[in-house]
Amino acid sequence: MDTFHSTAPIQIVKHRSEDNQPVTAVISQRVLPHHEAEYERWMQGITEAAKQFPGHSGVMVIRPEAGICVNFVVILKFDCYAHLKAWLDLPLRQQWLDKAKPFLSKPERVDILTGFETWFTLPAQAVKKAPPRYKMALLTTLAVFVAVQLINPILLPLLVQFLPPLLAALIATDVVANDFAQAVA
């Protein structure tokens, strides 16, 4: 059975088809290993086709990065929802998607965004987890060591000059305070 559907699941985050606000489609595609070059050639072709379409405002491709995201993320901008929807429903686009089937591991995911949500996060993206504690401890230790080594030549002469009188003043203050406390009691 073919689990690779010809129509992509499209999620509309905020539906505003009645207005002419700019709209963004965030398209997530997982490429099979060792097919990245084919995908890049395909991406150039479909991008050129999209640029010819009315209302196209730009495209940006974010490539996978180990440990962060395994998908190619395509950010496609149009001047209004009607133009984006027409591009997404275009038979020519479907033909391009059919050409990509041999090197995609699953159907693309399309999220349509309008308004301020495009400024903050990409939907359905894995959040990068914190590094292991031992790495953080090692990095912190290294940073403190370097800081101490750089600051030591500056502070050491000051400490040698001011530390003995400071200690003497603290001891004298303690002695005077104790004597005063005993006198009052």
N, C-alpha and C positions, 0 to 999 in steps of 0.2 A: 504494500500500500504506500502511496506517495504522501509523505507527511509535509512536503514542501508546498504550501498553498500558493496559488498565483496572486491572490490579493493579500496585501500586507495589512496587519492589524493597525488601524489608525486610531489613536487616542486624542481626542480634542480636549485640551486642558481647559480652555475657556472659549466658548463658542460665541463669535461676534461676526457672523456672516453679513449682517445688515450694514456694517460700517466700512469705512475705507482706511482703517488703521493698519500700519505695517504688521506683518505676521511672519512667524518663523516656524519652520518645520525642523525638528531634531530627529534625524534618521540614524538609527543604530543598526549596523550590519556586522555580522561575525563572518570573517573570511577563513576558509579552510587553510590549515598550515601549508606552506610552500606554494600558495596561489596569490600571494600579495602582489607580485608584478602584474599578473593578469587583471587583478582587481584595479590596480592603479591605472592601467590602460583603459579599462572599462569606465572608471570614474572620470577620466578626461573626456571620454566620448559623451557620457550622459550629462556632464557639466556643460559642455559646449551646446548640447541640445537644449538644456534648461535656459542658458543665457539668451537664446533666440526667442524664448517664450515671453509674451507680454507680462509686464509687472515684475520680472525677475530683478532682484536688488542685490544679489551676491550669494556666494557660497563659500563655506570654510570647511575644510576636512581636518579632523583631529585623528591622528593615527594611533593605533594601539601602543601602549607602553607597558612593559612587563611589570606586574605587581600592582598596576593602577587600573587599567581597563583593557579588556581583550578585544573590544569591538572598535571598528572604524565608526566615528561619529561625524555625520555630515550635517552642518547647520546651513539650511537653505532659507533665504529671505525673499519675501515677495512684498509688493506694495500694498496688497489687500488680500483678504481671505478668499474672495471670489477667484482671483488669479491663481493663488496657490492651489485651491481645490481643483480648478480646471487642469493645472499641470499634473497633480496627483492622479486625476482620473483619465488623463490622456492616453489613448491607445499606444502612442509612440513611447511613452514612459514605460508602459507595461511590456513592450517589446524589449526595451533596454533591460528591464528586470528579468525577463526570460533569459537574456544572454548571460546574466550574472549567476543564474542557478547552479552551474557546474562548480563554481568556486565559493559559494556561500553555504555555511553549515546550517543555517535556518533562515526563515523569512525575515525581512527587515522589520524593524519596529519604528513607527512614525508617531511622534508626539507633536501636536500643533499648539504653538504658544502665541499668545498675543499680550501686549502690555508689559508691565514691569517684571513679570516672572522670568522673562528672558534675560534679565540683568543679573540674576542671582545664581540659579542652579540649573543643571541639565537634569531632566527627570530620569529616573531609573538608572542612575550611575552609581556604581559601587563607591562607598566612602572609603578612603584610604585608611587602613587601620594603623594604630600607633605602632612604632617600632618596639621590638622586645626590650624588656627592662634592662637587661645586661648591656645592650647597646647604648641606651640612654645613660646608664651609670658610667660606662667607659668614656662616652663623649663628655659628660659633665666633669669627670675626673681630669681628663685631658685639658679641658678648657680652664679649670681652676689652676692646674699645674702651670700652664702657659702664662696665665695672668699673674700668678705669684712670681714666676721667674722674671717677668717683665717689670713688675712693680718693686720687687726686692731691692734692686740697686738704688732706687729713689728713696724708699722708706727706711732702709737700714741705716744710712747716715743720720737721718732725723731721729730714729729710735735711739741710737747710741748717744746723741747729743741731749735729747730731752727725757729719755726714760729714767735715768738715775734721779734727776730732780723730781720727776713726777712721782716715782715710788717713795722718795723721801717725804714728799708733801702728803701722800696718802697715809703713810705710817704715822707721821706727826699728827695729822688730823684725827686718826683713830686713837692715838694716845691721848690727845687733848680731849676728845669726845668721851673717852672712858674715864679720865680724871674728872671731867665735869659731871658726868653721870654719877660717879661715886660721891662727889661733893654735895650734889643736890639730894641724894638719897640719904 
